[in-house]
Amino acid sequence: MKQYLKVWGVTVLCSFLFIMLPWGMAGLGITSEIDVLEWQGILAALFGLLISVIYVVRKVKIWKVRLVIILLNPTIYYIIVLMYIGLTFTYGPWTALTE
């Protein structure tokens, strides 16, 4: 159990670092503006999720435990929420908020 918690912690930490990458780049002045709903936020989160999944597959042998650890990764839900908000603001009746 302790090993699985360690693997989960590493996957969440890796994902968090990639999620924070766009803000870090903006803080260092590499990018001029922060817009999480643009491609860099989703791309960074997907890359972090990919690395996390590869790490879990290499460290955990039981496929059911692999699935649970991957589904407990908050990056999946972060990506879903970002895409939902992006689609809602793009195609929904939210254009009045920008006036």
N, C-alpha and C positions, 0 to 999 in steps of 0.2 A: 504493500500500500504506500509506503514511504517513497519507494522508487517511482511509482506512478504520479504521486504528488510533485516530485521533483521534475519529472518529464513535463507535466502540465504547466508547472511554474515557468520552465524554460520556454515552452511554446508561447505562453501568454506574454512573457517578457520580450521575446523576439517580435511577436506581432505588434506589441505596443511601441517598440522602437521604430518599426516601419510606419505605423500609423502616425507617429509624431514627426516623421521625416519632413513632410511639407512645411510644418510650422518651424522646425529647426532651420530649414533652408531659408525661410522668410526672415527668421530672427537674425541670421548671419548676413542677410542682405543679398543672398544669391538669387532669390526671386523677388519681384517687386510687390506682389500682393498675395494674400492668403485667400484662397477660395477652395474650401474642402470639397465642394460639390463638383469641382473640375476633375479632370482625368487623373491628376497626380495623387489626389487623396485615395481614390479607389485603386489605382495602379499600385501604389505603395502598400496598401492593405492586402491586396491580392498576392503581391510578392512575399510579404511577411507570412501570409497564410500558407503559401506554397512551401516555404522553407520550414515552417512549423510542422506541416504534414509530413514532409520528408524526414524530419527529425523524429517524429513519433513512429513512423513506419520502421525506421532503423533501430529504435531503442526498445520498442514494445513488440513482443512476439505474438500475443493473443489478439486476434482480430477484433473481438468484441470490446476489449479494453482500448484498442486503437480507436475504434469508432466513438466510444464514449469520450475519450480525451479530445478528439478532434471536434466533436459536437459541443464540448464545453469551452472551446476557444471563442472568446468574445469577438474576435475579428470577423467571424462569419456574420454575426448579427450587426456589427458595425457596418459592414459592406451592404447588407440588406437594407438597413435604415438609410444609409447614404443614397442608395439607388432609389428607394421609395421617395425620399424627400426631393431628390433631383428630378425625378419624373413628375412628382406632384407640382413642383414649382415651375417646371417647364411646360407641362400640358394642362395644368389645372387653372382654376379661376383666381390665381394669386397675383396676377399682373397689376392689380390695383394697389398692391403694397409698395410697388416701386415708384409710384407717381408722387 
